[in-house]
Amino acid sequence: MTRFLAGRLLGLVAVLFVTSLVVFGSIHLAPGDPVSFLLHGRPATPEAVAALRTQYHLDDPLAVQYAKWLGGVLQGDFGVSAQFHQDVAALIGSRLPGTALLVGYAALLVAVVGVGSGILAALRPGPLDRTVLLGTGVATATPSFVTAIALVSLFSVQLGWFPGPGSTPTGFSERLYHLTLPAVALALTFAGLLARVTRSAMLDELGREHVEVARARGVAGRTVVRRHVLRNALGPVVTVGGTTLAGLLISTSIVETAFDIPGLGSLLVQSVTAKDFAVVQAITLLSVGAFVLVNLAVDLLAPLIDPRLSLHGEGSS
């Protein structure tokens, strides 16, 4: 266990390092000059432009800029946002709770709807199974921004059941109410994927020999499903569920922008447009780190759920 954790943590450090290099290089080599955004189109003297470039170290060689930025990150300093003139860590901290609540809400919907519909489809072949397959097929094929537009048009504009984009809730319950449509838009595609994985895993376990033997011995159907089918089918479901959780975090940029939610996703979109290097790099590193940590958690949980699996992904002898 210790060697496994050490190896994965070293892998996390390596992934973050490579990611920082790629993101830093691609952003700085992209066309456009961040000084033009800082000036907001206003004319400026050469001295003012030079002062801005010096303030944000834009005239330093790329390797020097990266070394200074990396040294600051290792000390917990992600720099200052050129767009908001605010400390990046504080800026991200102010946006993180909203995104975390949205992702948590969407993850709950994915788990309940995805796993629940997948189990029902596997246990009820026929019209219900075909309906679930059709619904999940549509869900997985529909982009999040299309779902967002459709939900706002129907439930906000026409029916008026939910507030539209740009509303400002106050209390926790009101925030959940306002996040319902964004959470549905974010969760729909992933719920469809998880439902199909759950259905496939359940059907695979239902055809196992030990399940047929248990049924032949007169074991109650619910007991067979709970002890012999569902438990053994949870392995691939948890694996895909972990990837789904990471995918939800990455996909927030689309949904938050569509619903005008001030979270990390919308902040990332704004920062890319403005070439706000420090913010883009910080959010990207956090997203990649969260992705790797979620995968690590899934690897640790998989053997506990299914003892046939080892930490190295091999079946037990």
N, C-alpha and C positions, 0 to 999 in steps of 0.2 A: 504493500500500500504506500509506504513512504517513498520508495523508488518511483512508483507510478505518479504520485503527486508531484515529486520533484521534476520528473521528466515533463509533465504537462505544464508546470509553471514555467520551466525554461522555454518550452514551446510558446507559451503565451508571451513571454518577453521577446522572443525572436519574431513572432508575428507582429507585435506592436512596433518593433523597431523597423521591420520591412515596410509596414503600413505607413509609418511616419515618413520614411524616405520617399515612398511613392506619392503620397498625398502632398508632401512639401514640394517635391519637384514638379509635379503636374500642375499645381496651383500657380507656382511662381513662373513656370514656363508658358502658361496660358496667355493668349493675347489680351492686351488691355493693361492699363496702368491704374493701380489703386489710388494714386494721387488725384486723378481726375474725379474719382468719386468723392474723395475727401473735400475737394474744392466745390463740389455740387455745381459744376459748370461755370463757376464764377471766374473771372479773369484774375490772375495772380502774377506778381512779379517773380522773376527768376529766383530772387532771394527767398521769397515765401515758399516756393516749390522746393528749393534746396533744403530749407528748414524742415519741411514735412518729411522729405526723404531721409534726412538725418535722424529725425525723431523716431521713425519707424524702421530704421536701419535698412532702407531699401537700396542704398548705394553700396552696401557691403557685398562681397562675393557670396554666391549662393551657399557655398560650404560654410562660410563664417556665419551667415544668417541661421543656417540649420544648427550649427554647434551652439550658438547662443540660445536659440529656442529650446533645443533639447536639454541644455543645462538648466534652463528655467523650469522646464516641465519636471525634471527630476527633483526639483525643490518645491514643487507644487505651484509654480508660477507659469500660467499659460499665456501670459502677456496681457495686452490691453486691446480691446476691440477698436479698430479704426472706424467702425460704423457708429457705435454707441458711445465711444470714449469712456468705457467702463471696463473694470477688471473682468477678464474672461471667465474666471472661476466663479465670481459672484454672479455674472450674467447667466451662466449655465445653471447655477444653483437656484436662481429665481424662476427659471423655465422648467427645471427638472420635475417638480411635483405634479404639474399639469400633465406632462407627458407620461409620467409613471402611473398616474390615475387612469389615463386613457388606455395605456397598454394593459394594465391590470384588468380593467373592465372588459376590454376586447378579449383578453386571454380567458377570462371566465366564460364569456359567450362561446368562444371556440371550444373549450373543454366540454361544456354542457351540451351544446348543439351538435358539435362534431362527433364526440364519443357516443352521445345518446342516439343520434340518428343512425350512426354506423352499426350500433348494437341492434337496434330495431330492424334495420334492413337485413342483417344477417339472420336474425331469428324469425323473421316474417317474410319468407320468399313469396313472390307473387306481386300483386299491385303495389303494396307498400314498398317493397324492395325496388321496384321499377320507378316509383315516384321519387324515392330518395336518390337513386342514381341520376335521374333527370335533374332534380334540384341541385345536387352537388356538381353535376357537370356544368350547369349554367353558372353556379356560384364561382367555380374555379376559373371559368373562362371570362368572367366580367371584371375588368380593371376597377381598382378602388375608386378612382376619380369618377367613373361612370356611375358606380353605385352611390357615391356621395351626391352627385347631381340629381339622380333619380329620387333619393330619399328626401332631399331638401325640397324638390319640386312637389312631391306628393304630400309628405307629412308636415312640412313647414308652410309652404305657400298655399297649397290647395285646401288641406284639412286643418291646418293650424294647430296640430296636436303638439308639436315640438317647436322650440325657438329656432330661428334661422342663424346663419353665420354672423359672428360679430357680437353676439349677446354676452353680457357680463354677469355671471351668477355670483352669489355671495356665499351662502352656507354650503356645507358638504352635500346634503341631499339635493339641493338645487344644482350643484355642479354635476352630480351624477345624472340628473334629469337632462341637463344641457348636453352631456356627453353621450347620451344614448344613441343618437343618430351617427355621430362620428365613430363610436365603438362598433356599431353594426356594420358601417361601411368598411372599417378596418378589419373586422373579424370574418366577414362573409367568405372571402376567398380561402382563407386558412381553415375555416370550419368545414368547407366542402372537401378540402384535401384531407383533413384529419378524419372525416366521416368515411371516405373511401378507404383509407388505410385501416381504420378500425373494422370496417366491414370485411375487408380482405383477410385480416388477421383472424377474425372470429370464424369466418368460413373455413379457413385453413385448420383451425383447432377443432371445429365441429366434425371434421372428417377424420380426426385421429382415431387410432384403434382403441386407445384407452377410454375415449368418450363413448364409443359404441359398446364397449364392454360394460361400462357403468350403466348405460341405458338398459342393456340386456339384463342386468342384475336388478333392475327395478328401482334404481336411484332416482329420486324426484328430479324433474327437469330443471327446476330452479337451482337445485344443489349442483347438478352437473355443470350448468352454465357458470355458476359462481366459483366453484372450486376447480374445475378442470378446463374450462374454456376461457372465461374472462381473464383469469389470473395469468394463464400462459400467453394470452394474446396481448397483454399489456406491454410487453417488451418493445415491439415496433411502434406501438402507439406512443409510449413515453419518448422514444427516440425522435419520432417526427414532431411530437409536441414540444420538445426542447428547441428544435430547429424553428418551429412555428413561433415560439416566444421571441427568439432573436429576430425573426422576420418581421414580427409586429413592430418591434422597436425601429427597424430600418424603414418600414413602410409609413411611419407616422408623418414623414415629410409631405406626402401626398394628401393625406386626410386632414392634417392640421392646416395646410394651405387652403384646401377646399372649404373648410369650415371656419377659417380665420381664427384658429386657436393659437394663443401665444405659448407654444411649446418648443421643444428642441428641434423638432422636424421643420417647423416653419422658420425657426431661427437659422437652421442650416441652409434652407433655400435662399433666404435673404442674404446670408453671408456669402454664399457662392456667387450670387448676382453682383454683390458689392465688392467681391474679391477681398473680403475680410479674412485674411489668411489665418490669423490666430484662432478665430472662432471655428472656422472650418476644420482646422487641424485638431482642435480639442474635441469637437463633437465626433469626428471620425474615429479618433483614438478610443473614446469612450464607447462608441458603438461596436467597434471591433473587439475591445476588451470584454464587453458584455456578451457578445456572441461566443467568444472562446470560453468564458466562465460558465455560460449556460451549457455548452457542450460538455465541459468537464463535469458539471453536476449530473448531467444525463448519464455519462459514463460511470459515475459512482453509484447512481441509483439503479442502473440496469441489472447488476448482479443481485441486488437486494430484492428486486421484483421477480427476476427469473434466475434462480440459482444455477441453472445450466450454463449461464454466461459467466465468463471471467472478466477481470479488469482489462485483459488484453484482447477481448472480443472473441475468445475461443470457448468452445463448449468444454465442460468439465469431462474428464476422462472417467 
